[in-house]
Amino acid sequence: MVEEEEVFQDEISEEQSELFEHFRIIVDKGQALMRIDKFITTRIPNASRSKVQQAAEAGNILVNGKSEKSSYKIKPFDLISIVLPHPPREVELIPEDIPINIIYEDEYLLLVNKEPGMVVHPGFGNYTGTLVNALAWHLKDNPMFSSGESRPGLVHRIDKDTSGILVIAKDDISMAKLANQFFNRTTDRKYIALVWGELKEDEGTITGNIGRNPKDRKQMFVFEDETLGKHAVTHWKVLERLGYVTLVECKLETGRTHQIRVHFKYIGHPLFNDATYGGNEILKGTTFTKYKQYVQNCFKILPRQALHAKSLSFDHPFTKERMTFDSDLPEDMQQVITKWRGYIANRTMEE
């Protein structure tokens, strides 16, 4: 029996699909002894033997809770758990000389501080100008980036209009080992967001099952019924109170599509200027024309949701060293935060 148990996702755009799947296989009672890599390829569609072997090498194949090599011989009633990348989408990957901010690189991986407005990988309507097109130029001698696959090296993603840190693998084994960490939630990811309204507490946790909004497929939605969405947890704490908006730090326990954006919408505090979830309306404040103009000017400075992937920690796939990377807030978010500080200071003086 094969179950597609869970799908690994991160904060990703609506047109982008998942990166990794988690399968559970219970071996039938009449099954003869067979190498596990061969067995898995017969049970999971499009699972190549080389990908299965790479998953085993990365420790992504468990039998009865224990990591096993690809030469392991399966037995009746074995419980097999495996994390595999989705089958590659064959597209023409065009290397493009696009500037990208690489903050770290070695022979196994690199980290990028992505600018807002850049799509992560080619897909419908965005076949050029993406981060992966830029990486294909930078890594033109790397076989992974000349394979014709549209998502080479990607372990996680962030939305087009979200800025911040991404880690990219430079070979299949590094990719599998990093994916295992994201899947098992041993990474540490922190985001900075500017949200509408004043949060009553100084910190908290949002728990809600996230799935596609049945009324609008471009949106995600929080369902009370756990069968309609995937379990999602976002921890947050207030960094700065700015009157009608609040600056918060978010730590992801899970990684679902639009998780931070839809969770804050769910608790009544959409991200500032998040058009998908209503944050591009003036949700808090006064009715004065001057205030409306002020907020519209903020929207012009920050023409996107106010969300930045600030830091990322993980274990290096080969040295095992714990690595932590941090990034500054982009200029557009900094400017808007400064404007709100000024607005609150002036309002306090007037009062």
Secondary structure, DSSP 8 states (H G I E B T S, - for coil): -EEEEEEE--S--TT---SEEEEEEE--TT---EEHHHHHHHHSTT--HHHHHHHHHTT-EEETTEE--TT-EE-TT-EEEEEEE----B-----------EEEE-SSEEEEEE-TT--SS-BTTBSSSSHHHHHHHHTTT-GGGGSSBSSTTBS----TT-EEEEEEESSHHHHHHHHHHHHTT-SEEEEEEEEES--SSSEEEEEEEEEEETTEEEEEEEESSGGGSEEEEEEEEEEEEETTEEEEEEEESS--TTHHHHHHHHTT--BTT-GGGTTTS--SS---HHHHHHHHHHHHHS-S--EEEEEEEEE-TTT--EEEEE----HHHHHHHHHHHHHHHHHHHH-
